[in-house]
Amino acid sequence: MIKLSGSVVNGPESSFMGVVSSMNDMAEIVRGRYVLLCDDGNKSSTAGFAGVLSSKPVTESDSVQLQDWCNYLTDGDVVYYDGEHKRIIVLYRVKGNANSFLVTERCSSNCLMCSQPPKAANDEHLYDLAIRTVDFLSRETATAIGITGGEPFVNSSKFLTLLQRINYRLPDTSVHVLTNGRMFAYPSLVRDVANVNHRDVMFGIPLYSSVATTHDFVVQATGAFDQTIRGILNAKRAGLKVEIRVVLHKQTIPELRLLAQFISRNLPMVDHVALMGLEHQGHVKMNQDALYIDPMTYQSELAAAVNELKYAGPRVSIYNLQLCILDPSIRKFAVKSISDWKNDYLPVCSSCEAKSECGGFFTWNMPFKSAGIHPLQMA
């Protein structure tokens, strides 16, 4: 597991932000947007850089001595140093397979299995940090950028500013937004989002049942089902790309086939449906008994849902589940969906011939491995 934030050994009181670079001979006129990464805190020619990071003890008062957890930092990464709390936050990893901006921890829902439980504190600085980060990214950025929360639309004005900034600075970079979709029930907001006119932005919206009371129970918000359905319809009417996300657990599995039928008959215009294994973080820890079910026990329901959806129109994927526990007929729908910084494998996986194709585990899911985990032998 790769840490994205943590403490440092020593550092100045003032904060800074910039693109990591190991080149200390660059022209001084451009140094202000860079953070110098060196293996000697006493190097000369550091004047003008936004900050200096060193893996060795430092003597200069404006240099940061790093801990081992961030020894993966490399040229092109974007970091923020919080001088008040003596912490480094890695905002973008140039070698990462997934980079996301957490723009808020507030949310209008309170899902039973939320991996990022909502907080009520005002955290608008997170939007501002994301907006600033975009300015440090290369226009050739190829890896898709995620926007997540909380609910990104709790401050729709800030969200629109961020999306506009991405569209201006990174017009060819794909964007994926995780939202509960409830604010899309308001057509004026949908029009504002559509008017940004980003060429490739997808909105991932959860739908947990075709029965309103079940969906509302899972998200712990009365009326959420109606808002979500209206939001999806409004978004598609405006030409936005929509992905429906279904997290698989005890509350959603009993109605999974009916939900697949509901989507195929009423929402075939959506662009993607992701059927997702449970992530053992956040609220799942305190709702374990109400949520956890061994994926081996619901393979017939999952296969039926996939087979229903694959003929309806949208692309279908299975996230967060290992190949060895999936019914062989639906393994081809499995995607390596877990971000590399929180991805791991069990010792038993070392002899699996399909390991390179398997998405593995969330690091924190490994104690809850399915009874069906075993190495596959390819024919």
N, C-alpha and C positions, 0 to 999 in steps of 0.2 A: 504494500500500500504506500502511495506517495502522499506526503503531507503537502497541503497548499498554503498553510500558514503556521506560524509558530514563533517562539521567542528567539532572540539572538544573545550572544555572550555579552557584547558591549556595543554601544552605539550612541550617537549624539542625541540631543534633546529635540532637534528639529526634524520634521518629517520630509520625505522626498519621494519622488515617483519617476520612473523612466524605463527605457529599454536597456536590458542588460547587454554589455559589450565588454570584450576582453582587450579591445584595442585602445591603448593609452596614448597612441601617437596621432589620433585623429585631430583635425583642425579644431581649434578652440571655439570657432564660431558655431559649430554644430554640437558641442559637448553638452549643452544644457538639457537635451532630451535623453541623454544616456546616463546609465548607472554603470560605473566601471567595476568589473569583476576581476580581481587579481589574487594571486596566491601570496602576496607580500603586502601587508598593510603599510609599509614604509616606502612604497614606490613614489618616485617623483613624477612630475607632469600630470598630477591629478586635478589641477586647477580647472574650474569651469564645468566639471561634471556635476550632474544633479546629485550624485552621491557616490560613495565608494564602498564596495563589499569585498571582504577578504576572508579567506579560509584560515588564515594564520592570525596570531595575536597582533593587534594594531597598537600603534603608538600615537597616531594622529587622531585628534579629538573628533574630527568630522567623518571618520571611517567606521564601518560596521563590521564587527567580527561575527561571522556566521557560525551556526551550529551544524552538525553533520547532516541533519535531516534535509537541508536544502542544497546538498552538494551536487544535485542534478542540474542546477541552474546553468544555462548556456546562452550564448549570444542570440538575441531575438526575443527572449522571454521579457515579460513586462512585470515589474514588481512595484509594490508600494511599501515604504518603510514608515511605520507608525512610531515616531520618536517618543510620544508620551508613554506608550506601553512597551516600547522596545520589542516590536514585533515586525516580522516580514510577512507580507501577503503576496502570494504569487497570483497575479491576475490573469496571466496568459502564458501558456507554455508552447513554444514554437514546435516542439516535437510531440506534443500531446495529441491523442486521437479524439479528444473532446475538450472544448473550452466553453465555459458558461459564465454568464454574469448573474450573480445573485443580487437582484435589485431591491428586494424587500423581504422581510420575514412576517409581514402582516398578511392576513388573508380573510376573505369573507366566508370561507368554509373552514371546517375543522375535521378533516377526514380521519376515520378510525385508524387508518394505516399510514398517515402522513409521515414521511421520512424527514421532513423539515417542519416540525410543529410550529404553528403561528405564534408570533409575539406581538404585543400591542404597542411596543415602543415606537416612537417616531424615528425612522431610519432612512430619511430621504437622502442622506449622504451616500447611501449605497447606489442609488440611481446616478448621482453626480460622479461617483468613482467610476462607474461603468462608462458613462459618457466620456470622461477624461481618458479612459483606457483606449477607446476606439481611436483617438488621435495618435496613439503610439503604435498602432498596428500598420503593417505594410499593406499597401493597396493590392498586393498580390496574394493576400491571405487566402489560402485554399481551404483550410479546415473550417467546417461549419461552426458558427457561434450560437450558443444557446442563451436564452434569456429565461430566468426562472425565479422562483420565490419560495414561500409566499405566493401571493397573487400579483403579478406585474401590473394589473390594471387598477390596483387600489389608488394609484396616482396616475391617471390616464395621461395627464399633461406631460409628466416626466417620461412616461413610457414613449409617447409620441416623439418627444425630443430625442430620445435614445435611438429610436428606429430611424428617424430622419437623419441623424448623424451617421448611422451605419450605412444608410442608403447613399449618402454623399461621399463618405470616405471609403467605403468598401462595397461598391455597387455589384461586384461579382461574387461576393461571399454569401453563402447560404446561411439563413437564420432560422432557428427553431425556437418557438416561444411556448413554454408550458403555462397554461392558463386554465382556470376552471370554466371559462367561456361564458360566465353568467353576465358579465358586463356587455357582451355582444348582443344581449337582448335589447339593447338600446341602439336603434339604427344609426343615430347621429355619430356614435363612436365608431361603428363599423365603417361608415363613410370616411371618417377622418383617417382611420388606419389604411383603408384602401387607397386613399388619395396620396399616401406616401409613395405608393407605386414601386415598392421594392420588387425586383424581378423574381426573387426566390425566398419567400418567407412562409413557413408552415406553423400553424397553431395547433398544438397538442392539447386536446380537450377531453377530460375524463367523462365516461358514461358507464355506470356500473350496473344498470338494470333497465329493462323496458317498463318496469313498474315504478311509478313515481315515489311511492313510500319507501321502497327499498333503496333507491338511489339517494333520496333525501336522508335516510338513516345513515348510510355509509359516509356521506359528506357532512352529516350533522347540521343540516340547514334546510328548514322548511321552505318549499317552493323552488328549490334548486333545480329539480328535474325540468320543470317548465321553463325556467330561465335558460338552462343549458340547451334544450332542444330549440328554443327560439333563437338562441345565440348561434348555434350551428347553421340553422337555416338562413339567418341574416348574413352570416359570414360567406356562405356559398353563393347567396344571391349577389353579393358584392364582388364575387370573383376571388375570394381569399382561399388559400389552401388549408384544409382542415384534416387533422389526424384525430381519430377517436382512440382513447387509451382506456383499456380495461384491466384493472389489477385483479389478479386471480387469488381468491381466498375463500374462506367458509361462507361469507355473506354473498359473494357474487357467483360462485360455482353453481349453486342449485338453479339459477335462472340464466346461465350462460347461453344455452341453446336458444332460449326465447329471445335473448338480447341479440344474438347473431341474426335471427330471423327478423327482428325489428329493424336492425340496421340495414339488412339487405332489401327490405321492402319499403322502408321509409326514408333511409338516408344513403342510398346507393351512390349519391353524388360526392360523398366524402372521398378524400384522396388516399387515405391510409387507415388501417385499423391495426393497432398494436395490442396484442394479448400478453400481459406482463406478469411474470413471477413476482412474488412478494419480496420486498426488501426489508430486512429485519433491522430497522432503525426507527428512531423517533417514537411515535405513538404505538407502533407495533409491539414494542417492549411491554407496554402496560395492557395491551389488548390481545396478548398472545393467544389465550384460550379461545377468544371469539373469532380469531382470524386464521391461525395456522392450520394448514392441511397439507399432508404430503402430496406433492404433485403426481406421484405414481397413482394416487387414488382417483384423480380426475382426468385421466388421459382420454377416456371415451368421450367425455363432455367437451374437452378441448379439441379433439379431432373433429367432432360433429360441428362445432362452431367454425373451425377453419374451413371445412368442406362447404358449409353454408355460405360463408363470406366470399370464398375465392371465385364463385360464379356471379357474384352480385355486381362487381365493378371495381371496388377499391382494392389496392394492394394490401396484402395481409402479412403480418410478421409476428413471430413469437419472440419475446424479449425475456432475458434473465433466467432462462431455464436451460439445463444442460442436455446435450444431445442424447446421452445414454438413458435418460428417463422419459424421453418423448416417444410417443408411438412412431414407429419407423415411417409410417405414411405421411407424417407431418414434419419430419426433421428438416426437410428442405426449406421450411418457412422460418427456421430459427436463425436469429441474427446475433452477431457478437456485439451486444448492446451496452455492456458495462464499461464505463469510462476506465481507462488504464490506471488512473490514480487510485481506484478503489476495487481493483480486479485481482483475483487470486485463483489458485487451483489447489486441490487436495493432493496428498502424496499418492493416492491410488490413481490419480490422473496421469502420472508420469509414464505409465506403460500404455496409455490409450492412444491408438493410432489416429483417432479423430480429434486429438487435443487442439491442433492448430486451427480447426474449424469450429471448435466449441467456445462459447462465450464465457465458460467458467462460472465463478461465484463472486458476489460481493464479498469482500473480506470479512465483514461482520455477519454474513449469512452462513459461513462455514460450519459453525456449531449446530446448525439446523439442517444439515444435509439430508436429502431424501434417502430412504432405505434402499432405493434402487440405483444409487450411484455405483458404476462399475466401468472398467476400461472396455472400450469398443475395439473389436478386431474388424478391420476393413476387408471386404472380400477382394 
